[in-house]
Structures are given as C-alpha cells and as structure tokens.
Amino acid sequence: MIAEPVSLATSDGTTLEALMTLPPTPRGAIVVCHPHPLYGGDMDNPVVVRAVEVCGDLRFATLRFTFRGVGRSPGTHDNGRAEQNDVAAALSHLRTAVGATVPLALAGYSFGAAVVTTLVATGDSPKDLAGVALIAPPLAMARETPWPALATFSRPVLVVAGDADHICPPTDLEAFARTVPNATVRTIPGADHFFFGKLYPLGEIITTWARTL
C-alpha cells in the first residue's frame, strides 16, 4: 500500500512530517518511532520501514514520522523530552484516522523505544493503547528511562534485540526481563544494534506480536 504524506500538529506548536498508510478496513493501527536523530535516525531507517511493512501486511494502518529537528520537521532535538509530544501527536492523528474501535499500538526503535517507554510511564499515552514494541531499546545508555514502569502495563509488550547488540547487551536485556516479567523478550542470534542482515527474522517477531493485539 502506498504511504501518503501527512502533517502532525503537536501540542507545543510544532508541525512534523509523516507518512501514513490507511487500508479500507484496518484490523489494527501502529505508530513506529525512529532511532536517535543525532546519529542519523529518521523515519526511513530500514528497521522502521521493516516494522511498518510487516504490520501493513497484516492490514494495519501505519504511521511513521520524523521527530522534531529531523528532515522537514522543524524544531530542536530535546533529548527525548519534547519528543514525547511528537509521539502523542502521531498517536492522536492515527486514532482519528482509524476510529475508536481499531486497536492502536506503539513501537519504537532504539531512541524511539526510550521515548515510547517514557510516554507510557508518565501516563500520557492513550488509555486504550493495545500494545507496545521496543526494538533494541538502549538499555546500556538510557539508564534514566523508566523501563520498570512497563511492568504495570497490562497489554502485550514485546522487546526484541540482537545478541551482539552493545547498546542493548544480553546482560541488560536479562535484567529487563526480570524487572518487566509481563514482557515477551526475544533475542535474534548474530544481530547487532542495526539488525544488518537480520531484518527478516526481526519482521517475523514483530508480526507474531502484532497478531496478538
């Protein structure tokens, strides 16, 4: 399905560029957040695109966007604080597009995963959020992120990373699994933080999670 450009209006007055797919009768909807803007992350990142593709194959409406200060989105990078407004705007836009009855989920890759977690932890995400997927969350770097708060999230939580990921190392992932026992934690053998050569198994794992929503 062809992605259509849309604009997202944030609560603090920023307008973000985004791409949305909207099938006629979506069975679900998902916002996917990209990795760190200061290290080249944007909505065209291969991991983000892969997540959008596999969810689209399940007839999900999808929305990916660029955080403030990236690409055609004005503003300044704010270390994950104001970026929570960006995610909230994306969720609101997609919810309006699909209607109130379609399950709405949220996924983030690396920096995007940290922003997603903080938004859920602060209670600013939609109350009817159907699930959360964290792709290679930066557990070894973003230690101030309230990861344990996901233990109280009652919907499906997926955490997936490679066993060769130095930013989400196996030891930190094991500690996360103990702290958030409700999460499904999956490891991809041989995958690094960028999932080079491992996008296919990553897509399969995301597909399995999305089908539970």
CORHU-V864636 format. One line per field, one symbol per residue. burial: + if it has 16 or more other ideal C-beta (glycine too) atoms within 10 Angstrom, else -. A space follows every 10 residues. Layout:
burial = ???
This chain:
burial = --+--+-+-+ ---+-+++++ ++---+-+++ +++++++--- +++-+-++++ ++++++-+-+ ++++++++++ --+-+-++-+ -+++++++++ +++++--+-- -+++++++++ ++++++++++ +---+---++ +++++++++- ++--+-+-++ --+-++++++ ++-++-+++- -++--+---+ --+-++++-- +++++--++- +++-++--++ --+
